[in-house]
């Protein structure tokens, strides 16, 4: 609310709408990028023994998977930016 108010005061209502569209895309893409790996990692790591090397390995694998999937999701969104811009009818969104 504060960010929207500051944006509206400084840049106008059009920019607030674009900001809200980008936040919505960020939230949806972030959930797609994580793909529930954080919850799976939490479950796996809590079920393993107290061996710190096994936990560290599991955490590294999960971090690598999220990084790879997140990068791919970001690249897809960047490639689809013109399509998203036209679908939202926001010429300055991309």
N, C-alpha and C positions, 0 to 999 in steps of 0.2 A: 504494500500500500504506500509506504513512504517512497519507494523507488518510483512507482507510477506517478505519484504526486510531484516529485522533483522533476521527472521527465516531462510531465505535462506543463509544468511551470516554465521550464527552460527551453523545451523544444517544440511543444504543441501536442495536440491530441493524436495526430497522425503517427508520430514517433512512438507514442505510448502503445498504440495498436500494433505497430511493428515489433516493439519490444515484447509485448504479450504473445504474439505469434511465435517469435523466436524462443521464448521461454517454454511454450507448449511443445515445440519441436524438440527442444533440449530434454525435456522431461520424458517424452516418448522414446526418443533415441537412446537416452541413458538407460532406460529399462531394457530396451532391446540389446544394448551393448553388454550389459551385465549378465543377462540371460539367467539370472538366479544363481550364478556361480558363487556369489558371496555367501548365500545361505548354504549351498552345498559344501563350501569350504568350511564354514562354521561347524556344520554337522560332522564332517570328516575329521577335522582337527580335534574336536571335542571327544570323538570316539576313539582316537588313537591313543597309544600309550604315552607315557610321559617323556619318551625319547625326543629330545629337542631337535635332533637332526631330521627325523621323520616329519615332524611338524614344520620345520623350516622348508623342507623339500615340498610338502603339500602347499604351503603358502606361496612359494616361488612359482609352482605350476599354476596355481589359481591366478596369481598376479599376471603371469605371462599370457594366460588365456584371455583374461579380461582386457589386457593391453592390446592383444591382437584383434579381438572382436571389436573393441572400442575404436581402434584405428580404422578397421574396415567399415564400421558404421559411419564414422565421420567422413570417410572418403565417398561413401555412397550418398550421404546427404549433400556433400559439396558438389558431386556430379549432378544430383537432382535439383540443385538450387534454382535453376531457371524454371523447371517444371513446377516446383513448389511455389515460386514467386507468382507464376501465372494462375495456379489453382487458388491461391489466396487473394488474387487480384491486388497485389501489393507491388507496384513497380520498383520500389527501392529496397525491397527486402533482401535480395541476394547480394 
